[in-house]
Amino acid sequence: MKRRNDLEYLESESISLIREVAEEFENPAILFSGGKDSLLLIHLAIRAFWPAKIPFKIVHVDTGHNFPETIEFRDWLVNQYSFDLIVGSVEDSIRRGTAAEEKGPEATRNRIQSITLLETIEKYHFDALIGGARRDEEKARAKERFFSHRNEFGEWDPKNQRPELWSIFNCKKSVGENFRVFPLNNWTEMDVWNYIQYRSIKVPSLYFAHKREVFSRHGILYAVTPFKPPLTGEKSYEAEVRFRTIGDATCTGALLSGASTVEEVIAEVARLKTTERGTRADDKVSETAMEDRKKQGYF
Amino acid sequence: MAHTQKTFDLLKVAFIGSVDDGKSTLIGRLFYDTDSIFEDQRSELESSSRRRGESKLNLALFTDGLRAEREQGITIDIAYRYFSTVRRKFIVVDCPGHFQYTRNMITGCSTVDAVVVLIDAENYARHGLMEQTKRHLAIASLLGISGFVVGINKMDLVGYDEAAYRKIEADVRAAADKVGAPELNIIPISAVDGDNVVEKSAHMPWYTDATLLSTLETLDVGVRDATAPFRLPVQRVIRGVTATNPNFRGYAGRIASGTVRVGDEIVVGGTGPCTRIKGIHTYDEPELKSASAPDSVVITLEDEIDISRGDLLAEAARSPGESDEITTRVCWLGQVPADASLTYLVKHHHRYLKAKLVGVNRKLDITTLTASDDDQALGMNEIAEIRLKLSQPIAYDRYEENRTTGSVIVIDPRTNQTVGAGLFL
């Protein structure tokens, strides 16, 4: 295959960032959501430390509302590479009473998963979490540094971010503070898919066209799941769909699509007229929904 | 949507200039006219513009994504946006114009290949060249950015007048000369209406050169020089087991400059022991013959030498300098002025050292863009030439020759804040 200078540039940048985390922090971890971006992170980390093993734990914040395919894929991956997996359970936070379940048909655990994330950070004393967020996804994420400082409450202060010059990263912090690190900041959705093809990476089946029971609400096509059943008057039907982004089943919309291979997905992404997160209900709560959640500790 | 890729050529470009010169609007216009704003982003811009009582689409909201930025109508921190045309892929960085956010502008400019400097033509008629425009020109030039484009914006507000444009053009060329900026590409534009952004303006027939987009598509920012001296800052020592080696020990890092081949003679630091390259490895190609900047690789060496994170592997024939006293240009970013009695921390690629400010040789006067040597104080956003005494000698190059081995950040150990950017002379 022809060498892709643009992808190799991004790959090299990300590898260098991931290695820096391993050296600068005592107890870092990779946040794995089950989506393609955090999967890519793991593959880049494998490359960064080869022939040694990844020196990080893998953390999954499980809302309990995941698609079964996501959990299956996670377990396959963990088993394949013998990773040390830590699961932070939103269900447990609710049971403990540190998080309150939302009520009503639009209820989602998207917002309260930040609470579980911060609890997991505290419990395991993580001082850096590597996330797969990308600047091209969303306007608040477009403002992120590579090494993003969080105070002891896990809060992001976007009005007062540290300068970040060249490729020199100031990782100094006080006790209790931590960092979120975003090695994929400069990757676009198209880059991610091109790279998946370039390096032949296996991705979850949800990203490819399949038949599924769906219903439409506020212009978003939701999968019928026990966590988000259609209301009276909302007709469900079978359709050929795929997911462009994978979050919790209660806030992730599906895309009508026949794209069943990586090549077809790449061709489709090139044609699409909406952004990747255009089907994410969690971003549409307000004009600055992502920024508001990030300030609270969301990644 | 312009996303099917026919080219793998990547240009990183920052938009800079003084407050309200229209940087965010211009980026919004550039994306809008290249069909790079998606439908959901567009409807978000429409509803947000309406909510603010604006009849036209407020294109600045495309990059001004923070709540505080939208409330105040200003850019506080840099935003990154991505688009591609058939000729190039672009990473676009929107920088704040305000004096107090200069540290964010420097952050945005420290990794780009090119800048677009915006100047408000109407404001110029009243006030001349703004101090912040000069400061941005000086900083971009100091950072060694090779592509300089100047957009004379808001031409619609000066009647698309050529004489007004020529006056600004002469003035900005003179200022750029004083700070040692490279050749300028100057373009009269109107970001609000899109004149000379993607499409040629019908209002300015006297301007016959390229639009902003085609200038950026063809801007030559110099290919990375594969013949530059090889430099590899060691980021991590990796030990493991490979198919052929049960006791693999390699030095991982991102090549900062030049090319390295198996068998090459290298030196550790400026004056350390010499050895030869035994192997060059990556996960995908365990046995490479050669590698070049900016690859991330793992190197194995012929001899057992004590090497750890923060050491520099360099071409033996063209070795770096080594010293514990460095003369460096510095942009001071801290709100508290530099303090000669304080021990700072500096980070040089992957290594932290203690440092003291020995003296200020000279400072740049932003108003006149000339150097002065009668002032030892170094306050926020000032640019000066200083002398640093380090706790250990380091192997280094001049910033002009190597951005990675020729730069440090200065950290205030009391606050952990990054308070300075140093560029070695």
Interface residues (C-beta under 8 A of the other chain):
Chain A: R4 N5 D6 L7 E8 Y9 E11 S12 E13 I15 S16 R19 E20 A22 E23 I46 R47 A48 F49 W50 P51 A52 K53 R135 D136 E138 K139 A140 A142 K143 R145 P158 K159 Q161 R162 P163 E164 L165 W166 S167 I168 F169 N170 K172 K173 S174 N185 N186 T188 M190 N194 R199 V269 A270 R271 L272 K273 T274 T275 G278 E287 T288 E291 D292
Chain B: M1 H3 T4 Q5 F8 D9 L10 F38 E39 D40 Q41 E44 S48 R51 F62 T63 G65 L66 R67 A68 R70 I76 D77 I78 A79 Y80 R81 Y82 K89 I91 R103 N104 I106 T107 S110 T111 Q235 R236 I238 R239 G240 V241 T242 F248 A252 G253 R254 H281 T282 Y283 D284 P294 D295 S296 V298 R309 L333 L345 K347 H348 H349 H350 R403 T404 S407 V408 I409 I411 P413 N416 Q417 T418 A421
